[in-house]
Structures are given as C-alpha cells and as structure tokens.
Amino acid sequence: MTTTALNKAQIEVLNALSHLTTAEDVLMLKQAIAEFFAKRADAEMEKLWEQGAWNENTLQDFSTAHYRTPY
C-alpha cells in the first residue's frame, strides 16, 4: 500500500474536525459538506446545459436509467 502525504486542504479539514465536540456539530458539518458538493454538481450541470451537451431529453433519459452495478 502506498502512503501519501496530506495536502494543505486536507490538513485544514482535519484541524477543523478537532473542534467538533457534539453530535450536533457533526450533523451541521455533514450538512455543510453536502451543500458544498450539491452546489458544485449544480454548477457543472448548468455548464453542460449551456454548452448544449444536456437538454430535456437528457433529463428524461436520466429519469428512467438504471445505473446499478451488477454483482
């Protein structure tokens, strides 16, 4: 197994985590992280829409698609 050094952003996150003291703090952090990634995903989808790579048909296809991993 290869080990990697933590980058500056990862160290900052770990330092912030050291200040969480309650379950409510953890829940609030989870919510903030979820909102962060949701905004990033939304921005990327908006770019695809503006570039013409996505349209109403793409959204319709997603609504009926099944992307489960076969086991």
Predicted model as a PDB file, atoms N, CA, C, CB and O in Angstrom, pLDDT in the B-factor column:
MODEL        1                                                                  
ATOM      1  N   MET A   1       0.841  -1.178   0.000  1.00 70.00           N  
ATOM      2  CA  MET A   1       0.000   0.000   0.000  1.00 70.00           C  
ATOM      3  C   MET A   1       0.885   1.240   0.000  1.00 70.00           C  
ATOM      4  CB  MET A   1      -0.956  -0.001   1.215  1.00 70.00           C  
ATOM      5  O   MET A   1       1.838   1.341   0.773  1.00 70.00           O  
ATOM      6  N   THR A   2       0.558   2.167  -0.866  1.00 82.00           N  
ATOM      7  CA  THR A   2       1.330   3.394  -0.978  1.00 82.00           C  
ATOM      8  C   THR A   2       0.786   4.437  -0.015  1.00 82.00           C  
ATOM      9  CB  THR A   2       1.305   3.926  -2.420  1.00 82.00           C  
ATOM     10  O   THR A   2      -0.426   4.623   0.091  1.00 82.00           O  
ATOM     11  N   THR A   3       1.675   5.108   0.677  1.00 80.00           N  
ATOM     12  CA  THR A   3       1.246   6.185   1.562  1.00 80.00           C  
ATOM     13  C   THR A   3       1.459   7.518   0.854  1.00 80.00           C  
ATOM     14  CB  THR A   3       2.018   6.144   2.914  1.00 80.00           C  
ATOM     15  O   THR A   3       2.394   7.685   0.071  1.00 80.00           O  
ATOM     16  N   THR A   4       0.585   8.443   1.143  1.00 85.00           N  
ATOM     17  CA  THR A   4       0.681   9.773   0.561  1.00 85.00           C  
ATOM     18  C   THR A   4       0.616  10.806   1.659  1.00 85.00           C  
ATOM     19  CB  THR A   4      -0.431  10.010  -0.470  1.00 85.00           C  
ATOM     20  O   THR A   4      -0.076  10.628   2.661  1.00 85.00           O  
ATOM     21  N   ALA A   5       1.339  11.878   1.463  1.00 92.00           N  
ATOM     22  CA  ALA A   5       1.299  12.973   2.430  1.00 92.00           C  
ATOM     23  C   ALA A   5      -0.006  13.744   2.236  1.00 92.00           C  
ATOM     24  CB  ALA A   5       2.540  13.918   2.269  1.00 92.00           C  
ATOM     25  O   ALA A   5      -0.516  13.858   1.122  1.00 92.00           O  
ATOM     26  N   LEU A   6      -0.525  14.259   3.317  1.00 93.00           N  
ATOM     27  CA  LEU A   6      -1.732  15.075   3.233  1.00 93.00           C  
ATOM     28  C   LEU A   6      -1.384  16.428   2.620  1.00 93.00           C  
ATOM     29  CB  LEU A   6      -2.381  15.254   4.633  1.00 93.00           C  
ATOM     30  O   LEU A   6      -0.320  16.990   2.881  1.00 93.00           O  
ATOM     31  N   ASN A   7      -2.304  16.938   1.799  1.00 94.00           N  
ATOM     32  CA  ASN A   7      -2.081  18.268   1.248  1.00 94.00           C  
ATOM     33  C   ASN A   7      -2.607  19.315   2.234  1.00 94.00           C  
ATOM     34  CB  ASN A   7      -2.768  18.418  -0.141  1.00 94.00           C  
ATOM     35  O   ASN A   7      -3.196  18.975   3.260  1.00 94.00           O  
ATOM     36  N   LYS A   8      -2.391  20.567   1.912  1.00 95.00           N  
ATOM     37  CA  LYS A   8      -2.741  21.648   2.837  1.00 95.00           C  
ATOM     38  C   LYS A   8      -4.246  21.683   3.136  1.00 95.00           C  
ATOM     39  CB  LYS A   8      -2.295  22.994   2.258  1.00 95.00           C  
ATOM     40  O   LYS A   8      -4.648  21.919   4.275  1.00 95.00           O  
ATOM     41  N   ALA A   9      -5.065  21.451   2.124  1.00 94.00           N  
ATOM     42  CA  ALA A   9      -6.517  21.474   2.323  1.00 94.00           C  
ATOM     43  C   ALA A   9      -6.951  20.354   3.266  1.00 94.00           C  
ATOM     44  CB  ALA A   9      -7.250  21.344   0.973  1.00 94.00           C  
ATOM     45  O   ALA A   9      -7.801  20.566   4.131  1.00 94.00           O  
ATOM     46  N   GLN A  10      -6.378  19.178   3.105  1.00 92.00           N  
ATOM     47  CA  GLN A  10      -6.734  18.048   3.963  1.00 92.00           C  
ATOM     48  C   GLN A  10      -6.325  18.314   5.410  1.00 92.00           C  
ATOM     49  CB  GLN A  10      -6.073  16.758   3.454  1.00 92.00           C  
ATOM     50  O   GLN A  10      -7.053  17.961   6.338  1.00 92.00           O  
ATOM     51  N   ILE A  11      -5.196  18.915   5.598  1.00 94.00           N  
ATOM     52  CA  ILE A  11      -4.740  19.258   6.952  1.00 94.00           C  
ATOM     53  C   ILE A  11      -5.681  20.270   7.584  1.00 94.00           C  
ATOM     54  CB  ILE A  11      -3.300  19.815   6.922  1.00 94.00           C  
ATOM     55  O   ILE A  11      -6.002  20.163   8.768  1.00 94.00           O  
ATOM     56  N   GLU A  12      -6.125  21.251   6.808  1.00 93.00           N  
ATOM     57  CA  GLU A  12      -7.068  22.256   7.317  1.00 93.00           C  
ATOM     58  C   GLU A  12      -8.369  21.592   7.770  1.00 93.00           C  
ATOM     59  CB  GLU A  12      -7.362  23.323   6.234  1.00 93.00           C  
ATOM     60  O   GLU A  12      -8.917  21.943   8.815  1.00 93.00           O  
ATOM     61  N   VAL A  13      -8.857  20.639   6.989  1.00 89.00           N  
ATOM     62  CA  VAL A  13     -10.098  19.947   7.351  1.00 89.00           C  
ATOM     63  C   VAL A  13      -9.901  19.159   8.639  1.00 89.00           C  
ATOM     64  CB  VAL A  13     -10.556  19.007   6.210  1.00 89.00           C  
ATOM     65  O   VAL A  13     -10.758  19.187   9.523  1.00 89.00           O  
ATOM     66  N   LEU A  14      -8.792  18.465   8.750  1.00 91.00           N  
ATOM     67  CA  LEU A  14      -8.537  17.707   9.975  1.00 91.00           C  
ATOM     68  C   LEU A  14      -8.434  18.623  11.190  1.00 91.00           C  
ATOM     69  CB  LEU A  14      -7.257  16.889   9.832  1.00 91.00           C  
ATOM     70  O   LEU A  14      -8.928  18.284  12.266  1.00 91.00           O  
ATOM     71  N   ASN A  15      -7.808  19.761  11.028  1.00 92.00           N  
ATOM     72  CA  ASN A  15      -7.725  20.721  12.137  1.00 92.00           C  
ATOM     73  C   ASN A  15      -9.117  21.203  12.534  1.00 92.00           C  
ATOM     74  CB  ASN A  15      -6.836  21.923  11.751  1.00 92.00           C  
ATOM     75  O   ASN A  15      -9.410  21.341  13.722  1.00 92.00           O  
ATOM     76  N   ALA A  16      -9.966  21.457  11.558  1.00 88.00           N  
ATOM     77  CA  ALA A  16     -11.330  21.892  11.860  1.00 88.00           C  
ATOM     78  C   ALA A  16     -12.104  20.790  12.579  1.00 88.00           C  
ATOM     79  CB  ALA A  16     -12.063  22.300  10.569  1.00 88.00           C  
ATOM     80  O   ALA A  16     -12.870  21.067  13.502  1.00 88.00           O  
ATOM     81  N   LEU A  17     -11.906  19.548  12.160  1.00 89.00           N  
ATOM     82  CA  LEU A  17     -12.612  18.428  12.783  1.00 89.00           C  
ATOM     83  C   LEU A  17     -12.243  18.264  14.255  1.00 89.00           C  
ATOM     84  CB  LEU A  17     -12.310  17.142  12.032  1.00 89.00           C  
ATOM     85  O   LEU A  17     -13.045  17.761  15.042  1.00 89.00           O  
ATOM     86  N   SER A  18     -11.059  18.677  14.621  1.00 89.00           N  
ATOM     87  CA  SER A  18     -10.636  18.526  16.012  1.00 89.00           C  
ATOM     88  C   SER A  18     -11.458  19.398  16.966  1.00 89.00           C  
ATOM     89  CB  SER A  18      -9.161  18.870  16.144  1.00 89.00           C  
ATOM     90  O   SER A  18     -11.416  19.203  18.181  1.00 89.00           O  
ATOM     91  N   HIS A  19     -12.200  20.354  16.417  1.00 91.00           N  
ATOM     92  CA  HIS A  19     -13.005  21.257  17.253  1.00 91.00           C  
ATOM     93  C   HIS A  19     -14.458  20.801  17.386  1.00 91.00           C  
ATOM     94  CB  HIS A  19     -12.968  22.662  16.678  1.00 91.00           C  
ATOM     95  O   HIS A  19     -15.237  21.431  18.102  1.00 91.00           O  
ATOM     96  N   LEU A  20     -14.829  19.725  16.712  1.00 91.00           N  
ATOM     97  CA  LEU A  20     -16.195  19.215  16.834  1.00 91.00           C  
ATOM     98  C   LEU A  20     -16.331  18.499  18.175  1.00 91.00           C  
ATOM     99  CB  LEU A  20     -16.551  18.256  15.648  1.00 91.00           C  
ATOM    100  O   LEU A  20     -15.551  17.602  18.496  1.00 91.00           O  
ATOM    101  N   THR A  21     -17.323  18.905  18.943  1.00 92.00           N  
ATOM    102  CA  THR A  21     -17.444  18.324  20.277  1.00 92.00           C  
ATOM    103  C   THR A  21     -18.773  17.622  20.517  1.00 92.00           C  
ATOM    104  CB  THR A  21     -17.258  19.389  21.306  1.00 92.00           C  
ATOM    105  O   THR A  21     -18.910  16.860  21.473  1.00 92.00           O  
ATOM    106  N   THR A  22     -19.756  17.876  19.650  1.00 94.00           N  
ATOM    107  CA  THR A  22     -21.063  17.263  19.868  1.00 94.00           C  
ATOM    108  C   THR A  22     -21.566  16.598  18.594  1.00 94.00           C  
ATOM    109  CB  THR A  22     -22.073  18.308  20.354  1.00 94.00           C  
ATOM    110  O   THR A  22     -21.067  16.847  17.496  1.00 94.00           O  
ATOM    111  N   ALA A  23     -22.551  15.760  18.771  1.00 93.00           N  
ATOM    112  CA  ALA A  23     -23.182  15.115  17.613  1.00 93.00           C  
ATOM    113  C   ALA A  23     -23.847  16.165  16.725  1.00 93.00           C  
ATOM    114  CB  ALA A  23     -24.223  14.060  18.072  1.00 93.00           C  
ATOM    115  O   ALA A  23     -23.890  16.013  15.504  1.00 93.00           O  
ATOM    116  N   GLU A  24     -24.362  17.220  17.337  1.00 95.00           N  
ATOM    117  CA  GLU A  24     -24.980  18.309  16.562  1.00 95.00           C  
ATOM    118  C   GLU A  24     -23.941  18.993  15.675  1.00 95.00           C  
ATOM    119  CB  GLU A  24     -25.639  19.345  17.508  1.00 95.00           C  
ATOM    120  O   GLU A  24     -24.235  19.346  14.533  1.00 95.00           O  
ATOM    121  N   ASP A  25     -22.733  19.179  16.195  1.00 92.00           N  
ATOM    122  CA  ASP A  25     -21.653  19.763  15.392  1.00 92.00           C  
ATOM    123  C   ASP A  25     -21.366  18.903  14.160  1.00 92.00           C  
ATOM    124  CB  ASP A  25     -20.373  19.919  16.241  1.00 92.00           C  
ATOM    125  O   ASP A  25     -21.207  19.414  13.052  1.00 92.00           O  
ATOM    126  N   VAL A  26     -21.305  17.605  14.374  1.00 90.00           N  
ATOM    127  CA  VAL A  26     -21.026  16.677  13.270  1.00 90.00           C  
ATOM    128  C   VAL A  26     -22.144  16.744  12.242  1.00 90.00           C  
ATOM    129  CB  VAL A  26     -20.863  15.229  13.791  1.00 90.00           C  
ATOM    130  O   VAL A  26     -21.877  16.769  11.041  1.00 90.00           O  
ATOM    131  N   LEU A  27     -23.383  16.774  12.694  1.00 93.00           N  
ATOM    132  CA  LEU A  27     -24.522  16.860  11.795  1.00 93.00           C  
ATOM    133  C   LEU A  27     -24.477  18.152  10.976  1.00 93.00           C  
ATOM    134  CB  LEU A  27     -25.830  16.778  12.587  1.00 93.00           C  
ATOM    135  O   LEU A  27     -24.724  18.141   9.770  1.00 93.00           O  
ATOM    136  N   MET A  28     -24.163  19.248  11.634  1.00 93.00           N  
ATOM    137  CA  MET A  28     -24.071  20.534  10.931  1.00 93.00           C  
ATOM    138  C   MET A  28     -22.952  20.508   9.884  1.00 93.00           C  
ATOM    139  CB  MET A  28     -23.830  21.680  11.937  1.00 93.00           C  
ATOM    140  O   MET A  28     -23.113  21.050   8.791  1.00 93.00           O  
ATOM    141  N   LEU A  29     -21.831  19.886  10.216  1.00 90.00           N  
ATOM    142  CA  LEU A  29     -20.727  19.780   9.267  1.00 90.00           C  
ATOM    143  C   LEU A  29     -21.128  18.915   8.081  1.00 90.00           C  
ATOM    144  CB  LEU A  29     -19.477  19.204   9.949  1.00 90.00           C  
ATOM    145  O   LEU A  29     -20.830  19.259   6.938  1.00 90.00           O  
ATOM    146  N   LYS A  30     -21.797  17.799   8.336  1.00 92.00           N  
ATOM    147  CA  LYS A  30     -22.262  16.933   7.253  1.00 92.00           C  
ATOM    148  C   LYS A  30     -23.173  17.707   6.304  1.00 92.00           C  
ATOM    149  CB  LYS A  30     -23.000  15.705   7.819  1.00 92.00           C  
ATOM    150  O   LYS A  30     -23.069  17.568   5.086  1.00 92.00           O  
ATOM    151  N   GLN A  31     -24.063  18.521   6.865  1.00 96.00           N  
ATOM    152  CA  GLN A  31     -24.986  19.313   6.055  1.00 96.00           C  
ATOM    153  C   GLN A  31     -24.218  20.330   5.207  1.00 96.00           C  
ATOM    154  CB  GLN A  31     -26.014  20.032   6.955  1.00 96.00           C  
ATOM    155  O   GLN A  31     -24.521  20.514   4.028  1.00 96.00           O  
ATOM    156  N   ALA A  32     -23.241  20.977   5.800  1.00 93.00           N  
ATOM    157  CA  ALA A  32     -22.446  21.970   5.060  1.00 93.00           C  
ATOM    158  C   ALA A  32     -21.671  21.309   3.918  1.00 93.00           C  
ATOM    159  CB  ALA A  32     -21.467  22.695   6.012  1.00 93.00           C  
ATOM    160  O   ALA A  32     -21.578  21.866   2.824  1.00 93.00           O  
ATOM    161  N   ILE A  33     -21.123  20.132   4.171  1.00 93.00           N  
ATOM    162  CA  ILE A  33     -20.381  19.412   3.131  1.00 93.00           C  
ATOM    163  C   ILE A  33     -21.328  18.984   2.011  1.00 93.00           C  
ATOM    164  CB  ILE A  33     -19.659  18.176   3.729  1.00 93.00           C  
ATOM    165  O   ILE A  33     -20.991  19.093   0.832  1.00 93.00           O  
ATOM    166  N   ALA A  34     -22.498  18.504   2.379  1.00 96.00           N  
ATOM    167  CA  ALA A  34     -23.481  18.091   1.372  1.00 96.00           C  
ATOM    168  C   ALA A  34     -23.891  19.274   0.502  1.00 96.00           C  
ATOM    169  CB  ALA A  34     -24.722  17.474   2.046  1.00 96.00           C  
ATOM    170  O   ALA A  34     -23.992  19.138  -0.718  1.00 96.00           O  
ATOM    171  N   GLU A  35     -24.126  20.425   1.112  1.00 97.00           N  
ATOM    172  CA  GLU A  35     -24.500  21.619   0.358  1.00 97.00           C  
ATOM    173  C   GLU A  35     -23.364  22.059  -0.562  1.00 97.00           C  
ATOM    174  CB  GLU A  35     -24.879  22.759   1.313  1.00 97.00           C  
ATOM    175  O   GLU A  35     -23.611  22.477  -1.693  1.00 97.00           O  
ATOM    176  N   PHE A  36     -22.128  21.968  -0.090  1.00 95.00           N  
ATOM    177  CA  PHE A  36     -20.960  22.331  -0.891  1.00 95.00           C  
ATOM    178  C   PHE A  36     -20.902  21.499  -2.169  1.00 95.00           C  
ATOM    179  CB  PHE A  36     -19.670  22.146  -0.076  1.00 95.00           C  
ATOM    180  O   PHE A  36     -20.761  22.041  -3.265  1.00 95.00           O  
ATOM    181  N   PHE A  37     -21.011  20.167  -2.022  1.00 96.00           N  
ATOM    182  CA  PHE A  37     -20.924  19.304  -3.191  1.00 96.00           C  
ATOM    183  C   PHE A  37     -22.158  19.421  -4.087  1.00 96.00           C  
ATOM    184  CB  PHE A  37     -20.738  17.863  -2.757  1.00 96.00           C  
ATOM    185  O   PHE A  37     -22.048  19.281  -5.305  1.00 96.00           O  
ATOM    186  N   ALA A  38     -23.317  19.674  -3.506  1.00 97.00           N  
ATOM    187  CA  ALA A  38     -24.527  19.866  -4.308  1.00 97.00           C  
ATOM    188  C   ALA A  38     -24.391  21.112  -5.186  1.00 97.00           C  
ATOM    189  CB  ALA A  38     -25.774  19.984  -3.395  1.00 97.00           C  
ATOM    190  O   ALA A  38     -24.785  21.098  -6.352  1.00 97.00           O  
ATOM    191  N   LYS A  39     -23.837  22.180  -4.630  1.00 97.00           N  
ATOM    192  CA  LYS A  39     -23.634  23.408  -5.415  1.00 97.00           C  
ATOM    193  C   LYS A  39     -22.635  23.186  -6.541  1.00 97.00           C  
ATOM    194  CB  LYS A  39     -23.153  24.549  -4.509  1.00 97.00           C  
ATOM    195  O   LYS A  39     -22.819  23.695  -7.647  1.00 97.00           O  
ATOM    196  N   ARG A  40     -21.581  22.431  -6.266  1.00 97.00           N  
ATOM    197  CA  ARG A  40     -20.600  22.132  -7.309  1.00 97.00           C  
ATOM    198  C   ARG A  40     -21.220  21.300  -8.420  1.00 97.00           C  
ATOM    199  CB  ARG A  40     -19.395  21.399  -6.717  1.00 97.00           C  
ATOM    200  O   ARG A  40     -20.984  21.563  -9.599  1.00 97.00           O  
ATOM    201  N   ALA A  41     -22.007  20.302  -8.053  1.00 95.00           N  
ATOM    202  CA  ALA A  41     -22.664  19.459  -9.054  1.00 95.00           C  
ATOM    203  C   ALA A  41     -23.643  20.284  -9.880  1.00 95.00           C  
ATOM    204  CB  ALA A  41     -23.395  18.279  -8.379  1.00 95.00           C  
ATOM    205  O   ALA A  41     -23.718  20.128 -11.099  1.00 95.00           O  
ATOM    206  N   ASP A  42     -24.388  21.155  -9.224  1.00 95.00           N  
ATOM    207  CA  ASP A  42     -25.354  22.004  -9.919  1.00 95.00           C  
ATOM    208  C   ASP A  42     -24.646  22.925 -10.916  1.00 95.00           C  
ATOM    209  CB  ASP A  42     -26.164  22.837  -8.906  1.00 95.00           C  
ATOM    210  O   ASP A  42     -25.125  23.116 -12.033  1.00 95.00           O  
ATOM    211  N   ALA A  43     -23.524  23.485 -10.517  1.00 96.00           N  
ATOM    212  CA  ALA A  43     -22.771  24.370 -11.410  1.00 96.00           C  
ATOM    213  C   ALA A  43     -22.255  23.605 -12.630  1.00 96.00           C  
ATOM    214  CB  ALA A  43     -21.595  25.019 -10.656  1.00 96.00           C  
ATOM    215  O   ALA A  43     -22.287  24.124 -13.746  1.00 96.00           O  
ATOM    216  N   GLU A  44     -21.785  22.386 -12.424  1.00 94.00           N  
ATOM    217  CA  GLU A  44     -21.299  21.574 -13.547  1.00 94.00           C  
ATOM    218  C   GLU A  44     -22.445  21.192 -14.484  1.00 94.00           C  
ATOM    219  CB  GLU A  44     -20.596  20.305 -13.028  1.00 94.00           C  
ATOM    220  O   GLU A  44     -22.277  21.196 -15.703  1.00 94.00           O  
ATOM    221  N   MET A  45     -23.603  20.863 -13.921  1.00 90.00           N  
ATOM    222  CA  MET A  45     -24.754  20.528 -14.759  1.00 90.00           C  
ATOM    223  C   MET A  45     -25.201  21.753 -15.558  1.00 90.00           C  
ATOM    224  CB  MET A  45     -25.921  19.993 -13.895  1.00 90.00           C  
ATOM    225  O   MET A  45     -25.591  21.634 -16.720  1.00 90.00           O  
ATOM    226  N   GLU A  46     -25.144  22.911 -14.940  1.00 93.00           N  
ATOM    227  CA  GLU A  46     -25.501  24.153 -15.630  1.00 93.00           C  
ATOM    228  C   GLU A  46     -24.562  24.401 -16.809  1.00 93.00           C  
ATOM    229  CB  GLU A  46     -25.457  25.347 -14.654  1.00 93.00           C  
ATOM    230  O   GLU A  46     -25.006  24.829 -17.875  1.00 93.00           O  
ATOM    231  N   LYS A  47     -23.270  24.137 -16.625  1.00 95.00           N  
ATOM    232  CA  LYS A  47     -22.305  24.285 -17.722  1.00 95.00           C  
ATOM    233  C   LYS A  47     -22.660  23.363 -18.880  1.00 95.00           C  
ATOM    234  CB  LYS A  47     -20.876  23.989 -17.232  1.00 95.00           C  
ATOM    235  O   LYS A  47     -22.637  23.778 -20.039  1.00 95.00           O  
ATOM    236  N   LEU A  48     -22.991  22.102 -18.564  1.00 92.00           N  
ATOM    237  CA  LEU A  48     -23.366  21.148 -19.611  1.00 92.00           C  
ATOM    238  C   LEU A  48     -24.602  21.626 -20.368  1.00 92.00           C  
ATOM    239  CB  LEU A  48     -23.623  19.759 -19.005  1.00 92.00           C  
ATOM    240  O   LEU A  48     -24.681  21.487 -21.588  1.00 92.00           O  
ATOM    241  N   TRP A  49     -25.550  22.181 -19.651  1.00 91.00           N  
ATOM    242  CA  TRP A  49     -26.776  22.679 -20.267  1.00 91.00           C  
ATOM    243  C   TRP A  49     -26.452  23.848 -21.207  1.00 91.00           C  
ATOM    244  CB  TRP A  49     -27.795  23.118 -19.179  1.00 91.00           C  
ATOM    245  O   TRP A  49     -26.927  23.892 -22.342  1.00 91.00           O  
ATOM    246  N   GLU A  50     -25.639  24.792 -20.719  1.00 93.00           N  
ATOM    247  CA  GLU A  50     -25.289  25.964 -21.523  1.00 93.00           C  
ATOM    248  C   GLU A  50     -24.473  25.590 -22.757  1.00 93.00           C  
ATOM    249  CB  GLU A  50     -24.514  26.963 -20.679  1.00 93.00           C  
ATOM    250  O   GLU A  50     -24.584  26.245 -23.793  1.00 93.00           O  
ATOM    251  N   GLN A  51     -23.656  24.548 -22.656  1.00 94.00           N  
ATOM    252  CA  GLN A  51     -22.840  24.102 -23.783  1.00 94.00           C  
ATOM    253  C   GLN A  51     -23.645  23.268 -24.773  1.00 94.00           C  
ATOM    254  CB  GLN A  51     -21.651  23.300 -23.282  1.00 94.00           C  
ATOM    255  O   GLN A  51     -23.153  22.939 -25.853  1.00 94.00           O  
ATOM    256  N   GLY A  52     -24.860  22.930 -24.415  1.00 90.00           N  
ATOM    257  CA  GLY A  52     -25.699  22.124 -25.289  1.00 90.00           C  
ATOM    258  C   GLY A  52     -25.468  20.637 -25.169  1.00 90.00           C  
ATOM    259  O   GLY A  52     -26.031  19.854 -25.934  1.00 90.00           O  
ATOM    260  N   ALA A  53     -24.639  20.236 -24.206  1.00 91.00           N  
ATOM    261  CA  ALA A  53     -24.372  18.815 -24.016  1.00 91.00           C  
ATOM    262  C   ALA A  53     -25.552  18.115 -23.331  1.00 91.00           C  
ATOM    263  CB  ALA A  53     -23.093  18.624 -23.194  1.00 91.00           C  
ATOM    264  O   ALA A  53     -25.719  16.903 -23.469  1.00 91.00           O  
ATOM    265  N   TRP A  54     -26.362  18.871 -22.597  1.00 88.00           N  
ATOM    266  CA  TRP A  54     -27.552  18.341 -21.945  1.00 88.00           C  
ATOM    267  C   TRP A  54     -28.769  19.116 -22.423  1.00 88.00           C  
ATOM    268  CB  TRP A  54     -27.423  18.414 -20.403  1.00 88.00           C  
ATOM    269  O   TRP A  54     -28.677  20.295 -22.765  1.00 88.00           O  
ATOM    270  N   ASN A  55     -29.912  18.436 -22.441  1.00 90.00           N  
ATOM    271  CA  ASN A  55     -31.172  19.094 -22.769  1.00 90.00           C  
ATOM    272  C   ASN A  55     -32.304  18.335 -22.075  1.00 90.00           C  
ATOM    273  CB  ASN A  55     -31.396  19.150 -24.322  1.00 90.00           C  
ATOM    274  O   ASN A  55     -32.055  17.472 -21.233  1.00 90.00           O  
ATOM    275  N   GLU A  56     -33.532  18.657 -22.427  1.00 90.00           N  
ATOM    276  CA  GLU A  56     -34.676  17.993 -21.789  1.00 90.00           C  
ATOM    277  C   GLU A  56     -34.651  16.485 -22.014  1.00 90.00           C  
ATOM    278  CB  GLU A  56     -35.987  18.572 -22.321  1.00 90.00           C  
ATOM    279  O   GLU A  56     -35.031  15.721 -21.126  1.00 90.00           O  
ATOM    280  N   ASN A  57     -34.204  16.047 -23.199  1.00 90.00           N  
ATOM    281  CA  ASN A  57     -34.133  14.606 -23.475  1.00 90.00           C  
ATOM    282  C   ASN A  57     -33.141  13.918 -22.545  1.00 90.00           C  
ATOM    283  CB  ASN A  57     -33.739  14.358 -24.939  1.00 90.00           C  
ATOM    284  O   ASN A  57     -33.386  12.799 -22.094  1.00 90.00           O  
ATOM    285  N   THR A  58     -32.022  14.580 -22.255  1.00 88.00           N  
ATOM    286  CA  THR A  58     -31.031  14.017 -21.345  1.00 88.00           C  
ATOM    287  C   THR A  58     -31.646  13.802 -19.961  1.00 88.00           C  
ATOM    288  CB  THR A  58     -29.795  14.938 -21.251  1.00 88.00           C  
ATOM    289  O   THR A  58     -31.450  12.757 -19.341  1.00 88.00           O  
ATOM    290  N   LEU A  59     -32.382  14.790 -19.490  1.00 85.00           N  
ATOM    291  CA  LEU A  59     -33.020  14.680 -18.177  1.00 85.00           C  
ATOM    292  C   LEU A  59     -34.051  13.557 -18.175  1.00 85.00           C  
ATOM    293  CB  LEU A  59     -33.684  16.013 -17.784  1.00 85.00           C  
ATOM    294  O   LEU A  59     -34.158  12.811 -17.202  1.00 85.00           O  
ATOM    295  N   GLN A  60     -34.806  13.437 -19.256  1.00 89.00           N  
ATOM    296  CA  GLN A  60     -35.790  12.359 -19.356  1.00 89.00           C  
ATOM    297  C   GLN A  60     -35.098  10.999 -19.332  1.00 89.00           C  
ATOM    298  CB  GLN A  60     -36.629  12.509 -20.641  1.00 89.00           C  
ATOM    299  O   GLN A  60     -35.571  10.071 -18.677  1.00 89.00           O  
ATOM    300  N   ASP A  61     -33.966  10.879 -20.052  1.00 89.00           N  
ATOM    301  CA  ASP A  61     -33.214   9.624 -20.053  1.00 89.00           C  
ATOM    302  C   ASP A  61     -32.726   9.272 -18.648  1.00 89.00           C  
ATOM    303  CB  ASP A  61     -32.024   9.718 -21.015  1.00 89.00           C  
ATOM    304  O   ASP A  61     -32.762   8.107 -18.252  1.00 89.00           O  
ATOM    305  N   PHE A  62     -32.272  10.268 -17.901  1.00 84.00           N  
ATOM    306  CA  PHE A  62     -31.812  10.020 -16.535  1.00 84.00           C  
ATOM    307  C   PHE A  62     -32.951   9.533 -15.639  1.00 84.00           C  
ATOM    308  CB  PHE A  62     -31.193  11.290 -15.949  1.00 84.00           C  
ATOM    309  O   PHE A  62     -32.732   8.732 -14.730  1.00 84.00           O  
ATOM    310  N   SER A  63     -34.150  10.014 -15.894  1.00 86.00           N  
ATOM    311  CA  SER A  63     -35.264   9.647 -15.019  1.00 86.00           C  
ATOM    312  C   SER A  63     -35.658   8.178 -15.159  1.00 86.00           C  
ATOM    313  CB  SER A  63     -36.462  10.525 -15.315  1.00 86.00           C  
ATOM    314  O   SER A  63     -36.302   7.622 -14.269  1.00 86.00           O  
ATOM    315  N   THR A  64     -35.276   7.549 -16.271  1.00 87.00           N  
ATOM    316  CA  THR A  64     -35.631   6.146 -16.469  1.00 87.00           C  
ATOM    317  C   THR A  64     -34.417   5.223 -16.491  1.00 87.00           C  
ATOM    318  CB  THR A  64     -36.401   5.992 -17.753  1.00 87.00           C  
ATOM    319  O   THR A  64     -34.563   4.011 -16.653  1.00 87.00           O  
ATOM    320  N   ALA A  65     -33.228   5.782 -16.332  1.00 86.00           N  
ATOM    321  CA  ALA A  65     -31.999   4.977 -16.414  1.00 86.00           C  
ATOM    322  C   ALA A  65     -31.772   4.190 -15.125  1.00 86.00           C  
ATOM    323  CB  ALA A  65     -30.781   5.880 -16.702  1.00 86.00           C  
ATOM    324  O   ALA A  65     -32.205   4.590 -14.044  1.00 86.00           O  
ATOM    325  N   HIS A  66     -31.087   3.070 -15.269  1.00 84.00           N  
ATOM    326  CA  HIS A  66     -30.713   2.236 -14.125  1.00 84.00           C  
ATOM    327  C   HIS A  66     -29.198   2.025 -14.189  1.00 84.00           C  
ATOM    328  CB  HIS A  66     -31.490   0.853 -14.130  1.00 84.00           C  
ATOM    329  O   HIS A  66     -28.697   1.349 -15.087  1.00 84.00           O  
ATOM    330  N   TYR A  67     -28.485   2.601 -13.243  1.00 81.00           N  
ATOM    331  CA  TYR A  67     -27.032   2.540 -13.230  1.00 81.00           C  
ATOM    332  C   TYR A  67     -26.503   1.664 -12.095  1.00 81.00           C  
ATOM    333  CB  TYR A  67     -26.459   3.937 -13.112  1.00 81.00           C  
ATOM    334  O   TYR A  67     -25.407   1.900 -11.586  1.00 81.00           O  
ATOM    335  N   ARG A  68     -27.251   0.688 -11.711  1.00 82.00           N  
ATOM    336  CA  ARG A  68     -26.807  -0.186 -10.620  1.00 82.00           C  
ATOM    337  C   ARG A  68     -25.664  -1.065 -11.085  1.00 82.00           C  
ATOM    338  CB  ARG A  68     -27.968  -1.054 -10.105  1.00 82.00           C  
ATOM    339  O   ARG A  68     -25.631  -1.501 -12.235  1.00 82.00           O  
ATOM    340  N   THR A  69     -24.742  -1.318 -10.201  1.00 82.00           N  
ATOM    341  CA  THR A  69     -23.617  -2.194 -10.510  1.00 82.00           C  
ATOM    342  C   THR A  69     -24.080  -3.635 -10.407  1.00 82.00           C  
ATOM    343  CB  THR A  69     -22.414  -1.929  -9.560  1.00 82.00           C  
ATOM    344  O   THR A  69     -24.578  -4.051  -9.361  1.00 82.00           O  
ATOM    345  N   PRO A  70     -23.924  -4.406 -11.480  1.00 79.00           N  
ATOM    346  CA  PRO A  70     -24.315  -5.814 -11.395  1.00 79.00           C  
ATOM    347  C   PRO A  70     -23.318  -6.594 -10.549  1.00 79.00           C  
ATOM    348  CB  PRO A  70     -24.420  -6.434 -12.799  1.00 79.00           C  
ATOM    349  O   PRO A  70     -22.109  -6.394 -10.665  1.00 79.00           O  
ATOM    350  N   TYR A  71     -23.820  -7.478  -9.704  1.00 78.00           N  
ATOM    351  CA  TYR A  71     -22.952  -8.274  -8.840  1.00 78.00           C  
ATOM    352  C   TYR A  71     -23.022  -9.720  -9.225  1.00 78.00           C  
ATOM    353  CB  TYR A  71     -23.327  -8.103  -7.377  1.00 78.00           C  
ATOM    354  O   TYR A  71     -22.357 -10.555  -8.611  1.00 78.00           O  
TER     355      TYR A  71                                                      
ENDMDL                                                                          
END                                                                             
